[in-house]
Amino acid sequence: MVEIKTPEQIAKMREAGLVVAAIHEATRAAAVPGATTKDLDDVARKVIADHGAKSNFLGYGGFPATICTSVNDIVVHGIPDQETVLKDGDIISIDAGAIVDGWHGDAAFTAFVGTGHAPELYELSRVTEESMWAGIAAVRKGHRLIDISKAIEGYIRRQPRPASGKYGIIEDYGGHGIGTQMHMDPHLLNYVSKKRGKGPRLGPASASRSSPW
């Protein structure tokens, strides 16, 4: 069931989102060659504490950290540790969340560590981010969930074929609703699935996280 929020509740979610944005800013600055993924988690913990918020990652299903740090070919949900040292040329996905007065925020970004990255990695990151914005642009009252999936997939499929192959969509992961819990209905696919149908209509006070992979 999709959770409908009041304007006041949306405002609380925005506060949680601003904490997540602060985590992103701090961890992006800290993602330098020589830093460990545990160092990044320590930075995130401090930001959460400084804002008087709570972590919605720590302890979730036994998760031992406040952020996910997925380096290079790790797709998602990487666990920070002292052994993983960032190197020049790495890419890292940092997924962060926070709770303010019972309302959740949750978002991820990709950072390029140091320099010397292959041009196709920058292009892959650009296409992924732009597909997210295409999905967000499809979030309109009266649209259905499938319209967001269609916008994300359509943008990716229209991109020129990269020299190293073609862009694909990881079908095992997607976006999700968010509010009084971090993961809620509806599950948002990044591609059109005939098995899933059109999905619910979008209302003026529903909230979800778009997560192109």
C-alpha beads as a LAMMPS data file, in Angstrom:
LAMMPS data file: protein, C-alpha beads

213 atoms
212 bonds

1 atom types
1 bond types

-500.0 500.0 xlo xhi
-500.0 500.0 ylo yhi
-500.0 500.0 zlo zhi

Masses

1 110.0

Atoms # bond

1 1 1 0.000 0.000 0.000
2 1 1 1.326 3.431 -0.971
3 1 1 1.703 5.818 1.968
4 1 1 0.130 9.243 1.371
5 1 1 1.740 12.174 3.194
6 1 1 0.465 15.525 4.417
7 1 1 2.363 18.715 3.470
8 1 1 3.768 18.815 7.005
9 1 1 5.040 15.257 6.681
10 1 1 6.613 16.043 3.315
11 1 1 8.402 18.938 5.035
12 1 1 9.818 16.526 7.622
13 1 1 10.989 14.241 4.840
14 1 1 12.710 17.235 3.270
15 1 1 14.585 17.798 6.537
16 1 1 15.773 14.190 6.429
17 1 1 16.734 14.673 2.787
18 1 1 18.812 17.721 3.670
19 1 1 20.735 15.633 6.209
20 1 1 21.380 13.071 3.478
21 1 1 22.585 15.877 1.197
22 1 1 25.011 16.979 3.919
23 1 1 26.298 13.399 4.201
24 1 1 26.822 13.350 0.441
25 1 1 28.763 16.604 0.489
26 1 1 31.017 15.501 3.354
27 1 1 31.711 11.989 2.074
28 1 1 32.338 13.202 -1.472
29 1 1 35.047 15.511 -0.116
30 1 1 36.511 12.650 1.941
31 1 1 36.579 10.132 -0.937
32 1 1 40.236 10.646 -1.834
33 1 1 43.098 8.242 -2.564
34 1 1 44.313 6.694 0.690
35 1 1 41.002 6.983 2.538
36 1 1 39.312 3.780 3.663
37 1 1 35.620 3.150 3.275
38 1 1 35.494 3.028 7.089
39 1 1 36.825 6.605 7.097
40 1 1 33.853 7.614 4.951
41 1 1 31.457 5.897 7.326
42 1 1 32.998 7.796 10.239
43 1 1 32.406 11.054 8.354
44 1 1 28.772 10.107 7.757
45 1 1 28.232 9.185 11.406
46 1 1 29.479 12.608 12.486
47 1 1 27.207 14.443 10.049
48 1 1 24.179 12.499 11.275
49 1 1 25.063 13.212 14.911
50 1 1 25.763 16.900 14.239
51 1 1 22.281 17.273 12.733
52 1 1 20.554 15.490 15.609
53 1 1 19.283 12.839 13.205
54 1 1 19.374 9.047 13.306
55 1 1 20.799 6.531 10.864
56 1 1 18.292 4.341 9.054
57 1 1 21.057 2.103 7.682
58 1 1 22.769 1.163 10.942
59 1 1 21.217 -2.052 12.236
60 1 1 18.820 -2.391 9.285
61 1 1 18.684 -6.138 8.707
62 1 1 21.897 -6.344 10.719
63 1 1 23.757 -3.813 8.540
64 1 1 26.804 -2.613 10.537
65 1 1 27.347 0.886 9.108
66 1 1 25.636 4.204 8.362
67 1 1 26.373 4.220 4.618
68 1 1 26.904 1.718 1.817
69 1 1 30.226 2.061 -0.024
70 1 1 30.319 0.158 -3.313
71 1 1 33.706 0.417 -5.013
72 1 1 34.241 -0.204 -8.741
73 1 1 32.387 -3.365 -9.839
74 1 1 30.408 -3.785 -6.601
75 1 1 26.866 -2.925 -7.684
76 1 1 25.274 -1.928 -4.389
77 1 1 25.222 -2.349 -0.587
78 1 1 28.993 -2.513 -0.071
79 1 1 29.936 -2.556 3.623
80 1 1 32.527 -0.001 4.811
81 1 1 35.671 -1.487 6.344
82 1 1 39.212 -0.563 7.273
83 1 1 40.719 -2.850 4.634
84 1 1 39.217 -1.211 1.539
85 1 1 41.542 1.669 0.681
86 1 1 40.499 4.001 -2.128
87 1 1 42.976 4.353 -4.985
88 1 1 43.461 6.886 -7.733
89 1 1 41.133 5.921 -10.581
90 1 1 38.514 4.182 -8.414
91 1 1 34.834 4.977 -8.611
92 1 1 32.620 4.618 -5.564
93 1 1 28.875 4.660 -5.015
94 1 1 27.940 6.073 -1.616
95 1 1 24.404 5.363 -0.433
96 1 1 23.257 7.261 2.653
97 1 1 20.139 7.740 4.728
98 1 1 18.831 9.569 7.778
99 1 1 15.731 9.795 9.969
100 1 1 14.289 13.057 11.313
101 1 1 11.302 12.812 13.679
102 1 1 10.424 9.383 12.306
103 1 1 10.614 10.368 8.620
104 1 1 13.221 8.887 6.302
105 1 1 15.571 10.228 3.656
106 1 1 17.667 7.976 1.400
107 1 1 19.820 8.702 -1.663
108 1 1 23.051 7.664 -3.370
109 1 1 25.660 9.230 -5.629
110 1 1 28.768 8.166 -7.527
111 1 1 32.164 9.764 -6.884
112 1 1 35.337 9.590 -8.958
113 1 1 38.394 9.102 -6.770
114 1 1 41.434 11.063 -7.911
115 1 1 42.054 11.311 -11.649
116 1 1 42.864 9.121 -14.623
117 1 1 39.423 7.616 -15.191
118 1 1 38.521 6.236 -18.601
119 1 1 36.192 8.559 -20.571
120 1 1 33.564 5.817 -20.851
121 1 1 33.218 5.766 -17.049
122 1 1 32.309 9.450 -17.013
123 1 1 29.852 8.807 -19.827
124 1 1 28.313 5.844 -17.996
125 1 1 27.852 8.029 -14.922
126 1 1 26.311 10.808 -17.014
127 1 1 23.841 8.478 -18.725
128 1 1 22.839 6.943 -15.389
129 1 1 22.267 10.337 -13.761
130 1 1 20.378 11.729 -16.745
131 1 1 18.128 8.653 -16.783
132 1 1 17.277 9.437 -13.157
133 1 1 16.271 12.988 -14.093
134 1 1 14.202 11.629 -16.980
135 1 1 12.347 9.446 -14.492
136 1 1 11.834 12.364 -12.106
137 1 1 10.428 14.462 -14.962
138 1 1 7.788 11.760 -15.480
139 1 1 6.540 12.094 -11.889
140 1 1 3.253 13.915 -12.451
141 1 1 -0.185 13.709 -10.927
142 1 1 -2.243 11.247 -12.937
143 1 1 0.726 9.398 -14.398
144 1 1 1.274 5.789 -13.456
145 1 1 4.352 4.126 -12.032
146 1 1 5.100 2.576 -15.416
147 1 1 5.536 6.068 -16.891
148 1 1 8.584 6.584 -14.668
149 1 1 10.020 3.192 -15.638
150 1 1 9.368 3.946 -19.304
151 1 1 11.130 7.317 -19.081
152 1 1 14.222 5.820 -17.416
153 1 1 14.516 2.910 -19.819
154 1 1 13.704 5.041 -22.850
155 1 1 16.454 7.530 -22.081
156 1 1 19.045 4.776 -21.661
157 1 1 18.007 2.951 -24.834
158 1 1 18.285 6.158 -26.882
159 1 1 21.925 6.761 -25.962
160 1 1 24.664 6.111 -28.537
161 1 1 26.291 2.730 -28.153
162 1 1 29.567 3.063 -26.197
163 1 1 32.779 1.729 -27.730
164 1 1 33.056 -0.964 -25.049
165 1 1 29.636 -2.506 -25.695
166 1 1 26.165 -1.244 -24.828
167 1 1 24.351 0.184 -21.841
168 1 1 22.349 -2.320 -19.839
169 1 1 19.882 -2.107 -16.976
170 1 1 20.368 -4.216 -13.857
171 1 1 16.946 -5.746 -13.351
172 1 1 17.501 -7.066 -9.823
173 1 1 17.367 -3.610 -8.232
174 1 1 15.197 -0.522 -8.499
175 1 1 13.660 2.364 -6.616
176 1 1 11.147 2.255 -3.795
177 1 1 8.639 4.207 -1.785
178 1 1 9.854 5.989 1.333
179 1 1 8.307 7.745 4.320
180 1 1 7.820 6.314 7.797
181 1 1 10.017 3.434 6.640
182 1 1 13.051 3.406 4.385
183 1 1 11.716 0.766 1.995
184 1 1 8.022 0.928 1.192
185 1 1 5.634 0.313 -1.676
186 1 1 5.723 0.827 -4.551
187 1 1 8.788 -0.903 -5.982
188 1 1 9.973 1.148 -8.955
189 1 1 11.535 -0.750 -11.843
190 1 1 14.030 0.965 -14.141
191 1 1 12.519 -0.792 -17.144
192 1 1 9.062 -1.686 -18.406
193 1 1 7.843 -5.096 -17.275
194 1 1 4.624 -6.451 -18.761
195 1 1 4.325 -8.757 -15.755
196 1 1 4.062 -5.777 -13.400
197 1 1 1.338 -3.952 -15.298
198 1 1 0.994 -0.164 -15.232
199 1 1 1.244 0.238 -11.467
200 1 1 -0.643 2.742 -9.296
201 1 1 -1.508 6.273 -10.347
202 1 1 0.729 8.963 -8.898
203 1 1 -0.826 11.368 -6.418
204 1 1 0.252 14.773 -5.111
205 1 1 1.539 13.450 -1.772
206 1 1 3.285 10.162 -2.481
207 1 1 7.067 9.808 -2.320
208 1 1 9.554 7.408 -3.839
209 1 1 13.262 7.072 -4.497
210 1 1 14.343 6.626 -8.106
211 1 1 17.440 4.416 -8.339
212 1 1 18.729 3.735 -11.864
213 1 1 21.383 0.991 -11.937

Bonds

1 1 1 2
2 1 2 3
3 1 3 4
4 1 4 5
5 1 5 6
6 1 6 7
7 1 7 8
8 1 8 9
9 1 9 10
10 1 10 11
11 1 11 12
12 1 12 13
13 1 13 14
14 1 14 15
15 1 15 16
16 1 16 17
17 1 17 18
18 1 18 19
19 1 19 20
20 1 20 21
21 1 21 22
22 1 22 23
23 1 23 24
24 1 24 25
25 1 25 26
26 1 26 27
27 1 27 28
28 1 28 29
29 1 29 30
30 1 30 31
31 1 31 32
32 1 32 33
33 1 33 34
34 1 34 35
35 1 35 36
36 1 36 37
37 1 37 38
38 1 38 39
39 1 39 40
40 1 40 41
41 1 41 42
42 1 42 43
43 1 43 44
44 1 44 45
45 1 45 46
46 1 46 47
47 1 47 48
48 1 48 49
49 1 49 50
50 1 50 51
51 1 51 52
52 1 52 53
53 1 53 54
54 1 54 55
55 1 55 56
56 1 56 57
57 1 57 58
58 1 58 59
59 1 59 60
60 1 60 61
61 1 61 62
62 1 62 63
63 1 63 64
64 1 64 65
65 1 65 66
66 1 66 67
67 1 67 68
68 1 68 69
69 1 69 70
70 1 70 71
71 1 71 72
72 1 72 73
73 1 73 74
74 1 74 75
75 1 75 76
76 1 76 77
77 1 77 78
78 1 78 79
79 1 79 80
80 1 80 81
81 1 81 82
82 1 82 83
83 1 83 84
84 1 84 85
85 1 85 86
86 1 86 87
87 1 87 88
88 1 88 89
89 1 89 90
90 1 90 91
91 1 91 92
92 1 92 93
93 1 93 94
94 1 94 95
95 1 95 96
96 1 96 97
97 1 97 98
98 1 98 99
99 1 99 100
100 1 100 101
101 1 101 102
102 1 102 103
103 1 103 104
104 1 104 105
105 1 105 106
106 1 106 107
107 1 107 108
108 1 108 109
109 1 109 110
110 1 110 111
111 1 111 112
112 1 112 113
113 1 113 114
114 1 114 115
115 1 115 116
116 1 116 117
117 1 117 118
118 1 118 119
119 1 119 120
120 1 120 121
121 1 121 122
122 1 122 123
123 1 123 124
124 1 124 125
125 1 125 126
126 1 126 127
127 1 127 128
128 1 128 129
129 1 129 130
130 1 130 131
131 1 131 132
132 1 132 133
133 1 133 134
134 1 134 135
135 1 135 136
136 1 136 137
137 1 137 138
138 1 138 139
139 1 139 140
140 1 140 141
141 1 141 142
142 1 142 143
143 1 143 144
144 1 144 145
145 1 145 146
146 1 146 147
147 1 147 148
148 1 148 149
149 1 149 150
150 1 150 151
151 1 151 152
152 1 152 153
153 1 153 154
154 1 154 155
155 1 155 156
156 1 156 157
157 1 157 158
158 1 158 159
159 1 159 160
160 1 160 161
161 1 161 162
162 1 162 163
163 1 163 164
164 1 164 165
165 1 165 166
166 1 166 167
167 1 167 168
168 1 168 169
169 1 169 170
170 1 170 171
171 1 171 172
172 1 172 173
173 1 173 174
174 1 174 175
175 1 175 176
176 1 176 177
177 1 177 178
178 1 178 179
179 1 179 180
180 1 180 181
181 1 181 182
182 1 182 183
183 1 183 184
184 1 184 185
185 1 185 186
186 1 186 187
187 1 187 188
188 1 188 189
189 1 189 190
190 1 190 191
191 1 191 192
192 1 192 193
193 1 193 194
194 1 194 195
195 1 195 196
196 1 196 197
197 1 197 198
198 1 198 199
199 1 199 200
200 1 200 201
201 1 201 202
202 1 202 203
203 1 203 204
204 1 204 205
205 1 205 206
206 1 206 207
207 1 207 208
208 1 208 209
209 1 209 210
210 1 210 211
211 1 211 212
212 1 212 213
